[in-house]
């Protein structure tokens, strides 16, 4: 699933993404830590694994999730 970064806190390593259908999902530090990234920019496109409405993993759209 793809989305756009809406908010990101480098301090808490958490934020929200906006799905293409307008829904907003939150992600926590554990989902961000799985990415191996150091930062996300507002407006950046990401690919995510969502399980039961919860973001389990996310990464830059050009990079694999695992």
C-alpha positions as CSV (number, residue, x, y, z in Angstrom):
1,X,0.0,0.0,0.0
2,X,1.3,3.5,-0.8
3,X,0.7,6.8,1.1
4,X,2.1,10.3,1.6
5,X,3.8,11.4,4.8
6,X,1.5,14.0,6.5
7,X,3.4,14.4,9.8
8,X,6.6,13.1,11.2
9,X,8.4,13.7,14.5
10,X,12.1,12.9,14.4
11,X,12.0,13.1,18.2
12,X,9.4,10.3,18.7
13,X,10.1,8.7,15.3
14,X,6.3,8.5,14.7
15,X,3.8,10.3,12.6
16,X,0.9,10.0,10.2
17,X,0.4,9.2,6.5
18,X,-2.4,10.1,4.2
19,X,-3.7,7.3,2.0
20,X,-4.8,8.1,-1.6
21,X,-8.4,7.7,-0.6
22,X,-8.0,10.5,2.0
23,X,-7.8,8.3,5.1
24,X,-5.1,9.1,7.7
25,X,-3.2,6.4,9.5
26,X,-0.7,6.7,12.3
27,X,2.6,4.9,12.6
28,X,4.7,4.4,15.7
29,X,8.5,4.3,16.3
30,X,8.6,0.5,15.8
31,X,7.2,0.8,12.2
32,X,9.6,3.6,11.4
33,X,12.6,1.8,12.9
34,X,11.9,-1.2,10.6
35,X,12.6,1.1,7.6
36,X,16.2,1.8,8.3
37,X,15.6,5.4,7.4
38,X,16.8,8.3,9.5
39,X,14.1,10.8,8.5
40,X,10.9,11.3,6.6
41,X,9.9,14.5,4.8
42,X,6.4,15.8,4.7
43,X,4.9,15.0,1.3
44,X,7.3,12.0,0.7
45,X,5.7,8.9,-0.8
46,X,6.1,5.7,1.1
47,X,5.1,2.1,0.8
48,X,3.6,0.4,3.9
49,X,2.6,-2.9,5.3
50,X,-0.8,-2.5,7.1
51,X,-2.3,-5.2,9.2
52,X,-5.7,-4.8,10.8
53,X,-5.6,-1.0,10.2
54,X,-2.2,-0.6,11.9
55,X,1.0,0.4,10.0
56,X,3.5,-2.4,10.7
57,X,6.3,-1.3,8.4
58,X,7.0,1.6,6.0
59,X,9.8,2.6,3.7
60,X,10.7,4.9,0.9
61,X,8.7,3.9,-2.1
62,X,11.8,2.8,-4.1
63,X,13.1,0.6,-1.2
64,X,11.8,-2.9,-0.2
65,X,9.9,-3.3,3.1
66,X,12.1,-6.3,4.2
